[in-house]
Amino acid sequence: MQMETQLHVKNKWRYNSTQNYDFLPGQGTPLEEAIKSEVASNTWEISLVNTNNNNKCIKERIMMGNKAYNANRQLVNSSLISRNSKLQIYRTLVSPVVTYGSESWTLTMEEERALAVFERNILRKICGPVKENELWRIRRNDELEAIIKGENIIRFIKP
């Protein structure tokens, strides 16, 4: 007589040593039920883990974006290069470093704010100050938004 090993997954199906799935009364296919129960039981845990790791990942990405900007600072600070060229440098060399892996991010308001602050700081460095009534001032957020024509980093991540 062959010994039968059984594995119960939330009392919905069982697996025996002959690699046959036995249905328990009143249930769907074993695989469907197992997937449903695993997804239902692990969804909350996965989202908690991703939220904790997500914040750390975004902070690391912002730091790497700052490093990418500083590596290209001579180009961005050059008076020989037009503002549009500098914005193109930002979009091609700095922004992709920050947004790498962003497809899997679930952004909180705090993380969106941190990314927006990072982008505005870089844009203020690229665009420079404005002279108004014989006084120099930094550009306001709405002026920066007009310069990039609404194509900010948050809209790139969350289309």
C-alpha positions in Angstrom: 0.0 0.0 0.0 1.4 3.4 -1.0 1.6 6.0 1.7 -0.4 9.2 0.7 1.0 12.6 1.7 -1.5 15.4 2.0 -1.1 19.1 1.9 -4.1 21.3 2.9 -4.2 24.9 1.7 -6.8 26.7 3.7 -8.9 23.5 3.7 -9.8 24.1 0.0 -7.9 21.3 -1.8 -5.3 18.7 -1.2 -2.4 17.3 -3.0 -1.4 13.6 -2.8 1.8 11.8 -3.6 0.5 10.5 -6.9 0.4 14.2 -8.0 -3.4 14.3 -8.4 -5.5 17.1 -7.0 -8.5 16.0 -5.1 -11.5 18.3 -5.0 -13.1 19.0 -1.7 -16.9 19.2 -1.8 -18.3 22.6 -3.0 -15.1 24.1 -4.2 -13.7 25.2 -7.6 -10.6 23.9 -9.2 -7.8 23.4 -6.8 -5.4 25.7 -8.5 -8.0 28.6 -8.8 -8.9 28.2 -5.1 -5.2 28.1 -4.1 -4.4 31.2 -6.1 -7.4 33.1 -4.7 -6.6 32.2 -1.1 -2.9 33.1 -1.6 -3.7 36.4 -3.2 -6.3 37.3 -0.6 -4.0 36.4 2.3 -0.9 38.1 1.0 -2.0 41.2 -0.7 -2.0 43.4 2.5 1.4 42.1 3.6 2.9 42.7 0.1 1.6 46.3 0.1 3.0 47.0 3.5 6.4 45.7 2.5 6.3 47.7 -0.7 5.3 50.9 1.1 8.2 50.6 3.5 10.7 49.8 0.8 9.2 52.2 -1.7 10.0 55.3 0.5 13.6 54.2 0.9 13.8 53.4 -2.8 12.5 56.9 -3.8 14.9 58.6 -1.4 17.8 56.6 -3.0 16.6 57.5 -6.4 16.5 61.2 -5.5 20.1 61.0 -4.2 21.2 59.3 -7.4 19.4 62.1 -9.4 21.4 64.7 -7.4 24.6 62.8 -8.2 23.6 62.7 -11.9 22.9 66.4 -11.9 26.2 67.2 -10.2 28.1 65.0 -12.7 26.7 67.2 -15.5 26.8 70.5 -13.5 29.4 72.1 -15.8 27.1 71.7 -18.8 24.1 73.0 -17.0 25.9 76.0 -15.5 27.5 76.9 -18.8 26.3 80.2 -20.3 27.1 78.9 -23.8 24.2 76.4 -23.7 20.6 77.5 -24.2 18.0 76.9 -21.6 16.2 74.5 -23.9 19.4 72.4 -24.2 19.8 72.4 -20.5 16.2 71.2 -20.0 17.0 68.5 -22.6 20.0 67.5 -20.6 17.8 67.2 -17.5 15.2 65.1 -19.3 17.7 62.7 -20.8 20.5 62.4 -18.1 18.9 63.2 -14.7 15.2 62.4 -14.9 15.6 58.8 -16.1 18.0 58.1 -13.2 15.2 59.2 -10.7 12.4 57.5 -12.5 14.1 54.1 -13.0 11.8 51.4 -11.7 9.0 53.8 -11.1 6.5 51.5 -12.8 6.3 49.5 -9.6 6.0 52.5 -7.2 2.8 53.4 -5.3 3.4 57.0 -4.4 2.1 58.6 -1.2 1.6 62.3 -1.0 4.8 62.7 0.9 6.8 60.9 -1.8 5.1 62.9 -4.6 6.1 66.1 -2.7 9.7 64.9 -2.3 9.9 64.2 -6.1 8.3 67.5 -7.0 10.7 69.4 -4.6 13.7 67.6 -6.2 12.5 68.5 -9.7 11.8 72.2 -8.9 15.3 72.5 -7.3 16.9 71.2 -10.4 14.8 73.4 -12.6 15.6 76.5 -10.5 19.3 75.8 -11.0 18.8 75.4 -14.7 16.5 78.4 -15.3 18.2 80.8 -12.9 16.8 83.8 -11.1 14.5 86.5 -12.5 15.3 90.2 -12.2 12.2 92.1 -11.1 12.2 95.8 -10.2 16.0 95.9 -9.9 15.8 92.9 -7.5 16.7 89.3 -8.2 14.4 86.5 -7.0 14.0 82.8 -7.6 11.4 81.5 -10.0 8.0 80.6 -8.5 6.5 77.1 -8.9 3.9 78.3 -11.4 6.7 79.9 -13.6 8.6 76.6 -13.5 5.5 74.7 -14.4 5.0 77.0 -17.4 8.6 76.4 -18.6 8.3 72.6 -18.5 4.7 72.9 -20.0 3.2 70.6 -17.4 5.5 67.7 -18.1 6.7 67.2 -14.6 8.1 64.0 -13.0 4.9 63.1 -11.2 2.9 63.1 -14.4 5.6 60.9 -16.0 5.4 58.4 -13.2 1.6 58.5 -12.9 0.3 59.0 -16.5 
